[in-house]
Amino acid sequence: MKTSEEKLRRRQEKQEKRAAEKRKKEKSRAIRARELVVPVLRDAVPLLRDPEQEKLVLPFEREADRISASLEDGMAEMKAFYVRLAESDAPEEMRDEVLGRALSWRRSGDRLAAASLRSYEAADEVSARFNDLTKARKKSRLPVIGRAPANAVIDLEEEQGNHFAKGLNLYKLLMILYIGSFAGVVVELIWCFLRHGYLESRAGLVYGPFNLLYGVGAAALTVFLYRYRNRGRWLSFLVGMAVGSAVEYACSWAQETFLGSRSWDYSEMPFNLNGRICLEYSVFWGFLGILWMKNLYPRMAAVIIRIPDKWGRILTWALFAFFLFDAVVSLLAVMRWHGRVTGVGASNAFWRFVDLRFPDERMQRIYANLVWS
């Protein structure tokens, strides 16, 4: 039978083991935003500075210290000028010198502000790259899916090779549009099934499970978020929120203006704008921006980069021809559907063929949520 001393000793050993594991986890965790904010506070309060964190001093920081000292010298010189200005019997004669000094200080401030912004961007980028690389190398809880590769790894692989979809060129954007048009429909089908218990078409084209709204959204997110791919997630959220809302509003406006129909209406939701966008879905777009740039885009880029250069170019333009044909046919089919709804008959054999090929029943199955305004 265990004595109370043994039980106490075992309990202490377990507590020490948990504490050691916690310290190990904290030591190996990714750099967080607060770890960048705390040093700023320590700079403001010298007694809080940690000498261990000041061992690495980059040349730019040394130069910043020199500029800071030079700024103090400049302010001391300005105090002498203020005395001379106050003692002058004709201060208006010093107008040119005052203007020159003011403009010089303003130019200096602009340059220092730009340099300050660049330095904070560098701090955010180096920590974000570390976070992404660290997370990509961790063991995934879903072994089948695995972790998304870091954008820095994709960039390096593209730079070292001569790939048809290198960087952010037309080929990559078109491939993203194709994949996004398909993936968006699949995701919304799954969401519809989980939420309502049935499958319903979310396609935007008459041939195939494709919706150009998702493809255009994916391409637009890539264009506007690409420069922030190695930056903090907060930038992906803000830009994703703005871009996604703009794309959604533009698509809704274009559909109602040119086709006389609406596929969604947020008029009953709070903080909506003309029923085309609302705050809830704008926030959703923000989180989607993070998911896209930190998870989905690097996976997609990793797949695209595996396509051989020659066949990749051929495949891109072949799919472009198919999507263009599909979009034109879909537009004609929707136009005739609108004509039938409004009582306009087919004027010639071509439109009669469209009516025969795309009757109301088929169009209703494809565009299950479309409502004519």
N, C-alpha and C positions, 0 to 999 in steps of 0.2 A: 504493500500500500504506500502511495506517494505521500511524503510529508509536505507540510505547508511551505517549507523552505524550497523544496524541489519544484513545487508548483509555481512559486514566485519566481524562481530562477528561469524556468521554462517560459513563463509569461514575459519576462524581461528580454530573453533571447529572441522571442518572436517579435517583440516591439522593436528591438534593435535591428533585426533583419528587415522588417518593413520600412524602418527609417532609412536604412542603407539603400534599399531598392528605390525609395522615393528620391533620395539624393542623386542616385545614378540616373534616374529618369529625368530629373530636372537638369542635370549636367549635360545630357545628350539631346534635350529637346530643341526644337527649331527656335530661331530668334524671333521674338514677338515684338509688336509695336512698342510695348512699354519698356523694352530693353533699349530702345532708341530714344525714348522720352526721358528716362531716368538720367542718362548722362547729361542731357541739356539742363535738367534741374540741378545736377551736381556742379555744372559749370557756373550756374547762377549763385550757388551757395558753396564756396570753396571748401568748407569743413566737411561736406558730404562726398568729396571726391575720393575715388578709390584708386590708389596708385597702381594696382594690378591691371586696371583697365586702360592705363595711360602708357603702357610699355610700348605699344605699337603706335608710332606717330608717322603719318604719311608726309611726304614732302609738301603737299598742298596745305596741310595743317600748319606746318612750320611757316610757310609763306603767309598764311592767314594771320598767324601771330605777329609776323613782321608788319603786315598791313595794319593790324590793330594798333601796334605801337606807333606806326607812322601817322595813324589817324589822331592819336593823342597829341603827337607833336604838332599836327596841323591845327588842332583845336587851340593849343597853346599859342600858336602864331596868330590865330584869328582873334584871340583875346587882346593881343598887342595891337592888332589892327583896329579893334573896337575902341581902344583908348585913343588911338590916333584920329579915328573918325569923330569921336566925341569932342576932342580938343581942337578940331579943325574950325577955322573961322569961316571957311567957305566949303561946306560939305558937298554942295552941288557940283563942285569941280572934281570930286572923287567918284562921280557917277559911273564913268567907264570902268574904273577899278572895281567898284562894288558889283556891277553887272557881271564883269569877268569872273570875279570870285564866286558869285552865286551860280553861274552856269557851270563853272568847274566843279563845285561841290555837287551840283545836280547830276552831272555826267558821272562823277565818281560814285554817287549813290546808286545810279542805274546799273553801273557795272558790278558793284558789290551786291546789289539785289539779285542780279542775274547769276552771279557766281554762287550766292547763297542758295538760290533755288536749285542750281545744278548739283551742289554738294548734298542737299537733302534728297534729291532724286537718286544720287549715287548711293547714299546710305540705304534708301528704300530698296533699290535694285539689288544690292549685294545681299541683303538679308532675304529678299524674296527668292533670289536664285538659290540660296542655301536652303531655304524652306522647301522649295520645289524638289531640289535634288535629294534632300533628306527623305521627304515623303515618298518620292518615287522608288527609293531603295528599301523602304520598309515592306515587311511581309503583308500581303493583302488578306483581308478577312474573307474575300471572295476569290479563291485561287483560280477559278475558271476565267474570271474577268481580268484579274491582276491590276496592278497599279498603272496609272497613266504615266508615260515617260515625261520627263521635265522638258519644257520648251527649250532650255539651254542645250540639251542633248540633241534635239531635233535641229536646232540652228547649226550646231557644230557639224552634224552629219551632212546637212545641205551645203554648208560652206566647203567641205572637203571633197564633195562630188560635183559633177556637172549634170544635175537633174533637171528634167523638163518642168517640174513644179517647184523650183528653187525660190526661197523667199516668199514674197507676196506678189506673184505675177498672175497673168490672166489664166494660165492653165490651172493653177491651184484654186483660184476663185471659182472657176467653172466646175471643177471636181467637187469642191465644197458645196456648191449650189445643187449638184446632182444628188450627192449623198444626203445633204440636209433635207431635200425635197422628199426623199424616201423615208429617212429616219424619223422626221417629224410626224408623218402619217402613222408610222408604226407605234410611236410613243403615244400619240393621241388615241389610237385604237385601243391600246392597253389601258390607258387612263379611263376611257369611256367604259370599258368592260369592268374595270375594278370599281368604278363609281356608280354605274347604272346596271351592271349585270348583263349587258348585251353589246354586240359589236355593231358599229354603224360607220358607214363610209365617211372618211375625212379627206378624201382625195380632192384635188383642185383641177385635175386634168382627166379627160375622158379615157385615156389609155394608161393603165398602170396605176399603182398606188403612189402617186406623186402629187405634191402640193407645192407650187412655186412660192407660196407665202413663206413656208418654212425655209426653203432654199435661199430665197432672197434675204430673209432674216439672218440666216447663218452666214451668208456672204457679207452682209452689212456689218454684223458683229465682228467678223474677222477683219474687215477693212479698218474699222474704227478702234478695235481693241488690239490689233497686232503690235502696235508700238509699245503697248503696255503688257505684253505677254510675259516679260520677266520683271514686272513690277508687283507691288502689293495688291492683294485682292480687293481692297477698298476702291481702287481705280477701276477695276473691271466691273465692280458693282455700279458705280456712278455712271460710267460711260455706257454700260449695258442697259441701264435703266433709261437713259436719254435716247439712245439709238433704237432700242426695241419699241419704245412708245412712239417715236417718230415714224418708224416703218409701219407699225400697226395703224396709226392714224392715216398715213398716206394711202395705204392699201384700201382701207375702209372708204376713204373719200373717193378714190379712183373707181372702186367697184360701184358705189352709188351714183357717181357722176356719169360714168360711161355705160354701165350695164343696168342701172336702175334697180339694184338689189343690194341687200346687206346680209352678210354671213354671221355677224355678231352685233350685239347691241347692249351697251353697259349703262343705259339710261336709268335703270333701277338701282344701280350701285352708287355708293357715296363717292364724292370727289371725282366725278367723271367729266370729260370734255366732249360735248356734243354726242355722247353715247359711243364714241369711237374708242376712247381709251379711258382708263380709270386708275386711281392710285394703287389699288390692290394688284392689278396686273402689271403696272409699271414697276412696282417693287419685285414682282415675280420676274420681270425682265432683268432686273438688277442681279438677282441671284442666278438667273440663267447666264448672265454675262460671266460671272465667276465660274460656274460649272463649265461653260463653253471654253473659255480661254485657258483654264487650269486643268481641265479633264478631257473634254470631248475633242477640242481642236488638236491637242498633241497626239491623241489616239488616231484621229483622222489623218493628220500629217504623217504619222508613222506608217499608216497603210499606203498612202499615196506615194511615199518615198520608196516603197518596195516595188512599185510598178516600173518595169524597164523603160528607159527613156523613149525609145522609138515607138513601142506599143502604147505608151502613155499618151503621146501626142495624137496617135490615130484614134485611140479610144475617146479622148476628150472631144475631138471634132465629130466623131460618129454620134456620140451622145448629144452633142449640141444640135445636130441635124434632127435627131429624134425628138428632143424636147421642143425645138422650134416648130416642128410639124404638129406635135401633140398640142402645143399651146394655141396654134392657129385653128386647128380643128375644134378644140374646146371652146374657143371664142365664138366660132361660127355656130356651134351647137347651142351655146347659151343664148346667142342672139335670136335664134329661131325659137328656142323655148320661150323667151320673153315675148316674141311675136305671137306665138300661139296663146299665151296667157292673156295678152291684150287684144286678142281677136284679129290679128293681122295674118292673112293667109299667105301661102307660098306664092311668089310672083312668077317663078319659072321652074324649069325641070331641076336645076341645081338645088334650089331650096326645098323642093319636094323630096329630092334624094336625102337631104339632111334631115327632114322630118321623118322619113322612113327609117333612116339609120339611127337616129337619136330621138325616139319618142319620149313623151312625158314620163312614162314609168321608168325608163332607163335613167333619164336625167335626175329624177327624184331619188333614185338609189345612189347615184354618184354624189349629188349635192344634197345630202339629207338635211342640212341645217340652213340651206339658202332660203331666204324670205324675200319676196318681191315687194318693193316699196311703192 
